[in-house]
Amino acid sequence: MTTPGAPASGGAPTVGGSPTIHAPTPATSRSRLGGIWEQLSRNPTLGLLALLLVMWVLAAVFVPNFGTPENIRNVLRQASDLSVAAIGILFVLLVGGIDLSVGAAYGLVSVVLVTVMIETGSFPLSLAVALATGVVFGLVNGVLVQWVRIPAFITTLGSFYIAYAIAQMISAGSMLSMPADDLFVGLQTGDLFGIPYLVVLAGLVAGLAWIVLNHSSFGRSVVAVGYNRVTAGLSGIRVPTIVVSCFAIGSGMAALAAVMLTSRVQIGVPTLGGFNTTFETITAAVVGGTSLFGGRGTVVGVIIGAIIIRTIGNSIVLLNITPLLYQAVMGLLIVTSLVIDATRSRYLGERT
Amino acid sequence: MTPVAGEDAATILLDAQHIQKYAYDDEGRPIRGTDVLLLADACLELRAGEVHALVGENGAGKTTLIKVLGGALPYEGGSLHVMGHLRGETTISRVRNEGIAVIWQEFSLAPHLTVVENMYLGRELRRGRRLDKREMRLQAAEAIATLGVSIDPDSPVERLSTSQQQLVEIARALNERSRILILDEPTASLSRFETERLFELLRRLRADGLGIIFVTHRLDEVFTISDRVSVLKDGRSTGTLRTSETNKDEIVERMVGRHLDSVYQRRRTTPGEIALETRDLLPMGAPAPVSITVRRGEIVGIAGLVGAGRTELARVIVGADRAGSGSVLLNGQDVTSWPMRRRLDAGFAFVPENRKDQGVILPLPIMRNLAITEWPRLGPGPLVLPQRERRLATSLVDELSIVARSVRQPVFTLSGGNQQRVAIGKWLARDRLVYVLDEPTRGVDVSARYALYELMEAIADRGGAVLMISSDLPEIISMSDRIYVMRVGAISSEVAREDATEQSLLTSMLPDRGVGDANAPVRADGSAGADGSAEADA
């Protein structure tokens, strides 16, 4: 594949090539009114990155054992599957949709993965079937939303329960143990120069998503449809295809994330994800600066959002505080992000 | 510049001298040291007891100037004295204290709150710790009464008409003891009667010693209401004239900087073979089938009233809607069953009437908007090479003379005329066979109109077939080689250019009396002129 102009995306998903949307502008001087605030509202990814760094410094100082290399690796490993799922939902949000079924897709895919593995013993085959399950699931969501014109919110709420029920039926309500497999175990334990495979995989996925969104006809179309599907359609973009593809990508990525998570826990169970996962995934995207109204959002932002969430979760565990606090913090985080998003839209004059 | 000493310094309410305002780059920083300025040298002096009209084409900087005067934007050069005091950078709330009230085209009222609540929003009267509702209501009613109108102070604002809402804004301004009233195209959405009433009110406020700045597109209003008129062109003041000592021609000349013929004259051409043909084409739900032809190199106009079915016809031709029956032929080939995407690829171009919602994608850069039709062809495989996209956009921006600092600028930062050029420009990357343009000059100012006319001619000269829907009769007569007139969904006549007069077109546009046409709209909107009118051709 020729990818001219695309920066090599590094291993760790933290900064992965750090793509700035704006090219350097020629000789401009600083505005008199609030330079920093303006910078941040134009390029919120910088602010997010700063926030993450501040959190890490604070956590390293105040949270026992947070700063150890092993714990950092752990945080990143935990962030890897969340990042992948959140990049998936980024596509759905960019095109102006929403997908609540992510968490149930996790459970379904993990059960399918382990079941096929038990039956055939072939990891590549199980992987293919698991990913295909996710993509087909997303296609169904997309078709219902686009052609049957059921609002995405309702469609995916319904498909959440359907996926959950199917997973229950396949697993007959019990936990399925993953048969030992070198490849699969390797995915969770192995590393490349100290970077866990899972993190490397998330980085590769992020790089690919970044190229697609920023340097492909499809990615541009996604953003165009998200901002204004009427104009996009009248300009010759196949709006239905784009919308359905985004739902398929969203669930496909959720499936990959589910495989990554399954490799960490080594079991297949319908409750692998659940509403918590749906919520975390959307939160990661929104904290990362993705608009819920379509059109705006970046891969890098979403990844930083995922790492922020995992940092908070990890710190709460290490501090031995009640896990209930985690939920509250998540809630606070998503509300704050939405307020910032709304303020920013106004500030940028994007309303009209 | 210091304010003029001596002569009536006290009565000068506002004195803006050589105001400069920079354009902003994509990251919101002012761009200094270039020649792209929103305001390059704008001057305006407002005295107590005058109505001062501010005119200029779209994009001349009128709105920017009143935003600066009203304190919504800082300025970067020149000086601004308010009541003799120099004002630097400022904010809206401080401007309220300065006694300036700006009444924007889009009102700043909270729709669910009542008239009283709106008038005291943010500066509620209190008695002790509680709101003094009675006193507020009393004062509000009084302020409304002084306007000589009857508006229920307890009515939620959303129940009021546009004109009434405007009056509430004015009442609020008076109630705040504003001495300077700035009105941004206040008559754009008013009926004739309401306009008269507004003018009556402005005359009274003038007599009370207020200074009023009145932004308008309509020159006849300048002569009706104003004492002086200031003209802006490309961000520069081109003069302040006493209204009683000037005339329309002089103002127009200062607005456009050259003398424009009142009507554009299209060159004679010889049309080629038939590019577009419809045979008994029936849009869904339309009352009658339509058969028309457009040849290469030809500009064909479609005239008609709002609701005559012109937009519906255009949409069916390009495939945006399905046809009920009949067929569409492109270059002799039946494309009726083709989806829109395929028709566009085959050589159709469509510029819809509602520019902001359908023609452009406002938050996206000019570059993306122009290249949107070409993305699949801008790189190896599915990729889009940014430099090819930028090169394409840059050459189109040059070709269309779009006024912008950078192709990365979002389209919402452009003036209406420039936005329209973007909406058309995306179809110029490759030559198309048939251009369907729905109200291409609506809401576009005089000189941008001329540029669009030239563009249409250029398209026709290159062998394109242009089908142009327009409600502007002089325009359709001067631009079209042939004109179809639509009435209640059907073609009521076909007129050659030589035979077209406004009279003859209007006659075939208006529905026959009687014959069950009671519901057909009888409103000619040939007078459109005012920009951004939201009414759909539905």
HADDOCK unambig.tbl for C-alpha pairs under 7 A between the chains (distance, minus, plus):
assign (segid A and resid 28 and name CA) (segid B and resid 31 and name CA) 5.78 0.50 0.50
assign (segid A and resid 28 and name CA) (segid B and resid 32 and name CA) 6.92 0.50 0.50
assign (segid A and resid 30 and name CA) (segid B and resid 29 and name CA) 6.12 0.50 0.50
assign (segid A and resid 31 and name CA) (segid B and resid 29 and name CA) 5.04 0.50 0.50
assign (segid A and resid 31 and name CA) (segid B and resid 30 and name CA) 6.09 0.50 0.50
assign (segid A and resid 38 and name CA) (segid B and resid 28 and name CA) 6.87 0.50 0.50
assign (segid A and resid 39 and name CA) (segid B and resid 27 and name CA) 6.95 0.50 0.50
assign (segid A and resid 42 and name CA) (segid B and resid 27 and name CA) 5.74 0.50 0.50
assign (segid A and resid 215 and name CA) (segid B and resid 383 and name CA) 5.60 0.50 0.50
assign (segid A and resid 215 and name CA) (segid B and resid 384 and name CA) 5.16 0.50 0.50
assign (segid A and resid 215 and name CA) (segid B and resid 385 and name CA) 6.60 0.50 0.50
assign (segid A and resid 216 and name CA) (segid B and resid 382 and name CA) 5.64 0.50 0.50
assign (segid A and resid 216 and name CA) (segid B and resid 383 and name CA) 3.92 0.50 0.50
assign (segid A and resid 216 and name CA) (segid B and resid 384 and name CA) 4.79 0.50 0.50
assign (segid A and resid 217 and name CA) (segid B and resid 375 and name CA) 5.20 0.50 0.50
assign (segid A and resid 217 and name CA) (segid B and resid 376 and name CA) 5.70 0.50 0.50
assign (segid A and resid 217 and name CA) (segid B and resid 382 and name CA) 5.84 0.50 0.50
assign (segid A and resid 217 and name CA) (segid B and resid 383 and name CA) 5.80 0.50 0.50
assign (segid A and resid 217 and name CA) (segid B and resid 384 and name CA) 5.67 0.50 0.50
assign (segid A and resid 227 and name CA) (segid B and resid 361 and name CA) 6.78 0.50 0.50
assign (segid A and resid 228 and name CA) (segid B and resid 361 and name CA) 6.00 0.50 0.50
assign (segid A and resid 230 and name CA) (segid B and resid 358 and name CA) 5.63 0.50 0.50
assign (segid A and resid 231 and name CA) (segid B and resid 357 and name CA) 6.77 0.50 0.50
assign (segid A and resid 231 and name CA) (segid B and resid 358 and name CA) 4.27 0.50 0.50
assign (segid A and resid 231 and name CA) (segid B and resid 359 and name CA) 5.59 0.50 0.50
assign (segid A and resid 231 and name CA) (segid B and resid 360 and name CA) 6.13 0.50 0.50
assign (segid A and resid 231 and name CA) (segid B and resid 361 and name CA) 6.56 0.50 0.50
assign (segid A and resid 235 and name CA) (segid B and resid 372 and name CA) 6.88 0.50 0.50
assign (segid A and resid 235 and name CA) (segid B and resid 373 and name CA) 5.99 0.50 0.50
assign (segid A and resid 236 and name CA) (segid B and resid 340 and name CA) 6.92 0.50 0.50
assign (segid A and resid 236 and name CA) (segid B and resid 341 and name CA) 4.74 0.50 0.50
assign (segid A and resid 236 and name CA) (segid B and resid 344 and name CA) 6.38 0.50 0.50
assign (segid A and resid 236 and name CA) (segid B and resid 373 and name CA) 6.51 0.50 0.50
assign (segid A and resid 237 and name CA) (segid B and resid 341 and name CA) 6.88 0.50 0.50
assign (segid A and resid 238 and name CA) (segid B and resid 341 and name CA) 6.90 0.50 0.50
assign (segid A and resid 350 and name CA) (segid B and resid 363 and name CA) 6.27 0.50 0.50
